Structures are given as structure tokens and as C-alpha cells.
Amino acid sequence: MRDSWAGRWRPQTPPGPAYDLRAVDLLAARSVPDVAPEECAKGTLREVARDAIVYGLPAALQYAHLHRNVLASDAPRGFTQWHHDRELAGPGYGGFRTPKVDTLYSTAWLDLSQGPVELVVPAMGERYYTVNLLDSHSNAVNLSTRTLGPEGGRVWLTGPGWTGELPDDVRRLRVATAHVWVLMRIFVRSRADLPRVRALQDRVILRPVAAAAPGPSRLCGRWPWPAMPVDDDDLDAAAILQALDAVLRHNGYPVQEEALLAPYRRLGIGGPAPLDPTAWSAAERDAVDEGHRDARALIAAAVTARGAPAGDSGWRTLSSGAYGYNYLHRAATNFVGLGGTTREESGPYTALVDAAGAPLDGRSGPYRLRFTPPPVDAFWSVTVYDRVTRGLVENPIRRHAVNTLTDGLQPGPDGSLLLHLHDEPGPDGTTWLPVPQAPFYLVLRAYLGHAEVVDGTWVPAAVERLS
């Protein structure tokens, strides 16, 4: 096992020593309404709504997934029940945006307010796997080849405040929130390999430690679950803020964010009763909607600026799953696609522009990528996504990615590969990776990348547009 998953929390360094307001007697204050003039109050409410939506969008998107799959009256499954995808993701994949095509997915939701859940992972040997666990705000940790090891093992997943005893042969992973999304990926080497991977999916076990069968959260009778739109793109300001309110009521929040969340009370978040958007006045509704538009514009702008430039190649290094206090980065990452692994796990890079800095667009191609694979201990892949839908696109050869084991790769003398990015095949000696006749982006993933991948000093070659 390379390292432990239970890394230390690394806060950003404050300018001076921190103290806990609950430990002093001089700062108590009653809650009183704002006394600013109406126009100032409206502007302030717009800013509060913008900040709350940036903060809460990941929680709302994950809650929408939880509601569709577990909480809704017609939900297909309950807590602690696996759903295994038996085929690789393709165009129209409905689980989430920006899916991978190299692994089979399995998903489950846990309610740790009822006690620990045991995860049992069988020996996977040389095959790469990861069981990604995300708290209700999309903060992630990976139990994987890297952290749990090729032999697998037993892990108790415990929620906040659990203080029971562990069996000697069990490890523990503490999760910050009661509701946890489990997203498992197992590498598929070829279509002929699918039956073996499906059998492995069935051998990974989730089971409550307590004798009681899994059921709804104990908090469910206290606070109702708000309904959510079927399509994430239909989430308006009211739906996002109602979902955030519900998530905070059921799962709490980090103590370090108390002051950040306090202004959200003006919207009805964290009040004595669940948020009711019908209680907003017309002026308040207008301010909230304007704040929502501001937040969406801010998030959309942040999508192209996420991470750090990888040299002058046009690629950017990405980090997901661990966000600290960077809520805009967290919102932009989850807008592009839920369920991100940590950089130590998949070392992702993204390209939205070519070598000249122009946006990638299949109508402007063809493009080529002379590609030297990154140094990895598991596998690498380059995947094409539509920039608007953040999904995979139909093409005549049903190829959405090129990876370590793609048939027909023709390495050059220096080990490099030449990818032809277009809607038609390229010349001999190239590997065709079809792209849509529309704006697109590439994601390069390097699973178990070496140190130079993790720290971003390894730089992919630029995508070149051919005349």
C-alpha cells in the first residue's frame, strides 16, 4: 500500500491565530433585521443569493442524484443498495456529466446516521479499481489500488460522532456527513473483459453493521425532502437553495463555515422551518433570480480557468474532490461532472483550446495530437466530450476515447502516438479519435500517475489545428 487514505486536513494559513467564538463572552448578539434602504437591501440579497448558489450547487447536484435514486416515491433503490452499470458509458449516459469510458460504474447511497456501513473489497490483483466516497458537499476520498491495495479488505465507513469499537481485521474511514455517495470504477481492458468485471462488481459488498435493515434517515421524519427536477439543467434558484437547505439540515456543516453560512439565513436557509420560496416577496424573488444568473455566469467563466496552465501547451491541470475553501472551483468542477476523484488517483488534464489558444471546435479541424503517454502505474486515457452537453458524442466507429490498451495504436520510435481528431479518418500512421462538428474538449486521465503527473510538472503536447 503506497499511503494511507486518512490524510490530514490542511487548512489555508490564516493571517493570525484562530479562536472559537463559542469560547468567549464578549461577542453575543441578538439576530435583528437589516436596516439598509430597500435598494441597498435588494442588492445585498442578490449578492447573498449569488454566493449561496456558488457554495451550494455541488450539494444541490448531489442531492438531486440522491433524490432520483433513493428518496423519490418512485426511486429505483434504497440506501446501501448497489446499482451496477453492466455496460460502458456511451452517448446519452444518464448517471452524470463527463463520464469515463474505460471503467464500469457502480453507485450507491449510504445513510450513516443509522450506524456504520461495512465495505468489503475482494482482491483485485493487477486490475485497477477505485471506490470513490463523496460527502454531501462533494469532498472525496478514494479507497483504491493506491490506498487500500490490490488485496482489498474490509472497511467500516462511519459518520460523525460514531465512537464504537472496530474488529481487529477492519479499518475505519470517517466521513464528515451522514449521507455519502459511493461511486465505484473498475477498469475494463476490452469488451471481452466485461464478464470478468461484472463478476467483480458483484463481489464488492456494502452492508450495514447494525442488525437492522437499511432504511430512510432517522432525520427524515423531522424535515421533509424537497422534490427536484428530473434534469439537472432545470435546477433554478429555488430548487438549488431548497436542496442546500435540506442538505445542511440533514448533514450539518463544517464549524469553520459558520460565519460564511450566516447571511444565507436571509434567504430562509437554516431557519426554524425548511426554506419556502413562496414566502419571498416579488422584490426578493427578483433579487434571488438575479443572483442566480450572476452565479451561473461566474461558474461558467470558472470552468475554462480551473486548475493551472500546464506549461504553454493549452492543457490545464485539474484538481477535484479536495477543494478547501475554494467554493467557486468546487462549483465549476461539479457543474462539468459529478463524482471527481482526487488528483492523486487520476491526475487529470483538460484541453479546451488548441496550440494557438483558439477554442477546440470540430468545424475548425482537423486537429492532431502527437502524444507521449504520461508515466502511470495503472492506465491513461484521452476522452472527447461535447462542450455544451458535457457528454459523449455519437460517431461512426463508436470510439470516444483512446487509452493504454486501444487496438491499433502505432507508437513511433520515441514511443509517441499520433492522434487524428476529426469527423473522418486520418492518414496512415495515425489513430483516429472522432470529434463532433461542434465545440468540444479533451480530458486526459493518468490513473496512478507518477509524481510528475500529480504535481503537474509533466506536460502534455499541445493540440494542433491542421490547415
Residue pairs with C-beta under 8 A, 6 or more apart in sequence:
1 147
1 148
1 149
2 146
2 147
3 146
3 147
4 147
5 141
5 142
5 143
5 147
5 148
5 173
6 173
6 174
10 324
11 256
11 324
12 324
12 325
21 27
21 258
31 265
34 41
34 44
34 266
36 44
38 283
42 283
42 284
42 286
42 287
43 287
45 266
45 267
45 284
45 287
45 288
45 291
46 287
46 288
46 290
46 291
46 294
47 291
48 263
48 264
48 266
48 267
48 291
49 237
49 241
49 267
49 287
49 288
49 290
49 291
49 292
49 295
50 291
50 292
50 294
50 295
50 298
51 263
51 291
51 295
52 241
52 244
52 264
52 267
52 269
52 291
53 237
53 240
53 241
53 291
53 292
53 295
53 296
53 331
54 295
54 298
54 299
54 327
54 328
54 331
55 244
55 260
55 327
55 331
56 240
56 241
56 243
56 244
56 247
57 240
57 295
57 299
57 331
57 334
57 335
58 137
58 138
58 330
58 331
58 333
58 334
58 338
59 136
59 137
59 138
59 243
59 244
59 247
59 248
60 235
60 239
60 240
60 243
60 244
60 247
61 138
61 232
61 235
61 334
61 335
61 338
62 134
62 136
62 137
62 138
62 181
62 247
62 334
62 338
63 136
63 228
63 243
63 246
63 247
64 228
64 229
64 232
64 235
64 243
65 96
65 181
65 338
66 109
66 179
66 181
67 75
67 225
67 226
67 227
67 228
68 75
68 228
68 230
69 75
69 76
69 77
69 83
69 107
69 109
70 77
70 78
70 79
70 109
71 216
71 225
72 227
76 83
77 83
78 214
78 215
78 216
79 108
79 109
79 110
79 111
79 214
79 215
79 216
79 217
80 108
80 109
80 110
80 111
80 117
80 206
80 207
80 208
80 214
81 108
81 206
81 214
82 106
82 107
82 108
82 201
82 204
82 206
83 106
83 107
83 108
84 104
84 105
84 106
84 198
84 201
84 202
85 95
85 104
85 105
85 106
86 104
86 194
86 198
87 104
87 194
88 101
88 102
88 103
88 104
88 188
88 194
89 95
89 99
89 100
89 101
89 105
89 392
90 101
90 392
90 398
90 400
91 391
91 392
91 393
91 394
91 400
92 391
92 392
93 99
93 391
93 392
95 105
95 107
96 337
96 338
96 339
97 232
97 335
97 336
97 337
97 338
97 389
97 390
97 391
98 336
98 337
98 385
98 390
98 391
98 443
99 105
99 337
99 391
99 392
100 185
100 381
100 383
100 401
100 445
101 381
101 383
101 392
101 400
101 401
102 187
102 188
102 379
102 381
102 401
102 403
102 445
103 185
103 186
103 187
103 188
104 185
104 186
104 188
104 194
104 197
104 198
104 201
105 183
105 184
105 185
106 182
106 183
106 184
106 185
106 186
106 201
106 204
107 181
107 182
107 183
107 184
108 181
108 182
108 206
109 179
109 180
109 181
109 182
110 117
110 157
110 179
110 180
110 181
110 182
110 206
111 178
111 179
111 214
111 215
111 216
111 217
112 157
112 158
112 159
112 160
112 162
112 175
112 177
112 178
112 179
112 180
113 159
113 178
113 217
113 218
113 219
114 208
114 210
114 212
114 214
114 215
114 217
114 218
115 162
115 208
115 209
115 210
116 156
116 157
116 158
116 159
116 162
116 164
116 208
116 209
116 210
117 156
117 157
117 206
117 207
117 208
117 209
118 154
118 155
118 156
118 157
118 170
118 205
118 206
118 207
118 208
118 209
119 131
119 143
119 154
119 155
119 156
119 157
119 182
119 204
119 205
119 206
120 152
120 153
120 154
120 204
120 205
120 207
121 129
121 131
121 143
121 148
121 152
121 153
121 155
121 204
122 152
122 200
122 203
122 204
123 150
123 151
123 152
124 145
124 150
124 152
124 186
124 200
125 150
126 150
127 186
127 187
127 200
128 144
128 145
128 186
128 187
128 378
128 379
128 447
128 448
129 144
129 145
129 184
129 185
129 186
129 187
129 200
130 142
130 143
130 144
130 145
130 146
130 184
130 185
130 341
130 345
131 142
131 143
131 144
131 148
131 182
131 183
131 184
131 204
132 140
132 141
132 142
132 182
132 183
132 184
132 185
132 321
132 339
132 341
132 345
133 140
133 141
133 142
133 143
133 157
133 173
133 175
133 180
133 181
133 182
133 183
134 140
134 180
134 181
134 183
134 321
134 338
134 339
135 175
135 176
135 177
135 179
135 180
135 251
136 177
136 178
136 179
136 180
136 247
136 250
136 251
137 177
137 247
137 330
138 321
138 323
138 330
138 333
138 334
138 338
138 340
139 176
139 321
139 322
139 323
140 320
140 321
140 322
140 339
140 340
140 341
140 342
141 173
141 321
141 342
142 321
142 341
142 342
142 344
142 345
143 155
143 173
144 345
145 378
145 448
146 344
146 345
146 448
148 155
153 171
154 167
154 169
154 170
154 171
155 170
155 171
155 172
155 173
156 166
156 170
156 171
156 172
156 173
156 209
157 173
157 175
157 180
158 164
158 172
158 173
158 174
158 175
159 175
159 177
159 178
159 180
160 174
160 175
160 176
160 177
160 178
160 252
162 174
166 172
176 254
177 251
177 252
178 217
178 219
178 250
178 251
179 217
179 247
179 250
179 251
181 339
182 206
183 339
184 201
184 204
186 197
186 200
186 201
187 197
187 378
187 379
187 447
188 194
188 197
189 405
190 405
208 214
217 250
219 249
219 250
223 246
223 249
223 250
223 274
224 274
225 246
226 239
226 242
226 243
226 245
226 246
226 274
228 235
228 239
228 243
229 235
229 239
235 243
236 292
237 288
237 289
237 291
237 292
238 277
238 288
240 292
241 267
241 268
241 269
241 275
241 277
241 288
242 274
242 275
242 277
244 264
244 269
245 268
245 269
245 270
245 274
245 275
246 274
248 261
248 269
248 270
249 270
249 274
253 261
256 325
261 269
261 270
264 270
265 271
267 275
267 288
268 275
268 276
268 277
268 279
268 280
269 275
277 285
277 288
280 288
295 331
298 328
299 328
299 331
299 332
299 335
300 335
302 328
302 329
302 331
302 332
303 332
303 335
303 336
304 352
306 316
306 318
306 329
306 332
306 333
306 350
307 316
307 317
307 318
307 319
307 350
308 316
308 317
308 456
309 315
309 316
310 316
310 317
310 349
310 456
310 459
310 460
311 459
312 462
313 351
313 355
313 459
313 460
313 461
313 462
314 351
314 352
314 353
314 354
314 355
314 357
314 462
314 463
315 349
315 350
315 351
315 444
315 459
315 460
315 462
316 349
316 350
316 351
316 352
317 343
317 348
317 349
317 456
318 333
318 343
318 348
318 349
318 350
318 443
319 329
319 342
319 343
320 333
320 340
320 341
320 342
320 343
320 348
321 340
321 341
321 342
321 343
321 345
322 342
322 343
323 329
323 330
323 333
333 340
334 340
336 390
337 390
343 454
344 454
345 447
345 448
346 445
346 446
346 447
346 449
347 374
347 376
347 445
347 446
347 447
347 449
347 453
347 454
348 443
348 444
348 445
348 446
349 443
349 444
349 446
349 460
350 441
350 442
350 443
350 444
351 360
351 441
351 442
351 444
351 460
351 463
352 359
352 360
352 387
352 441
353 359
353 360
353 463
354 360
354 367
354 462
354 463
354 464
354 465
355 462
355 463
355 464
355 465
356 465
358 364
358 465
359 387
359 439
360 367
360 387
360 435
360 439
360 440
360 441
360 442
360 463
361 438
361 439
361 440
362 422
362 423
362 435
362 436
362 437
362 438
362 439
362 440
363 437
363 438
364 465
365 421
365 422
365 423
365 435
365 465
365 466
366 420
366 421
366 422
366 424
366 426
366 465
366 466
367 420
367 421
367 422
367 435
367 463
367 464
367 465
367 466
368 418
368 419
368 420
368 421
368 426
368 430
368 463
368 464
368 466
369 382
369 418
369 419
369 421
369 442
369 460
369 461
369 463
369 464
370 416
370 417
370 418
370 419
370 461
370 464
371 382
371 416
371 417
371 418
371 419
371 460
371 461
372 414
372 415
372 416
372 417
372 461
373 380
373 404
373 415
373 417
374 380
374 444
374 446
374 449
374 450
374 453
374 458
374 460
375 446
375 449
375 450
375 452
375 453
375 458
376 404
376 446
376 447
376 448
376 449
376 450
376 453
377 447
377 448
377 449
377 450
378 447
378 448
379 403
379 404
379 405
379 447
380 403
380 404
380 444
380 445
380 446
380 447
380 449
381 401
381 402
381 403
381 404
381 444
381 445
382 401
382 402
382 403
382 419
382 433
382 442
382 443
382 444
383 392
383 400
383 401
383 442
383 443
383 445
384 392
384 393
384 400
384 401
384 421
384 433
384 434
384 435
384 436
384 440
384 441
384 442
385 391
385 392
385 393
385 440
385 441
385 442
385 443
386 392
386 393
386 436
386 438
386 439
386 440
387 438
387 439
387 440
387 441
388 438
388 439
392 400
393 400
393 434
393 435
393 436
393 438
393 440
395 423
395 434
395 436
396 434
397 432
397 434
399 406
399 432
399 433
399 434
400 434
401 433
402 409
402 417
402 419
402 431
402 433
406 431
408 431
409 417
409 431
410 417
410 418
410 429
410 430
410 431
411 417
412 418
417 431
418 429
418 430
418 431
419 430
419 431
419 432
419 433
420 426
420 427
420 430
420 431
420 432
420 433
421 433
421 434
421 435
421 463
422 432
422 434
422 435
423 434
423 435
423 436
423 437
425 432
426 432
442 463
444 460
446 453
446 458
449 458
450 458
452 458
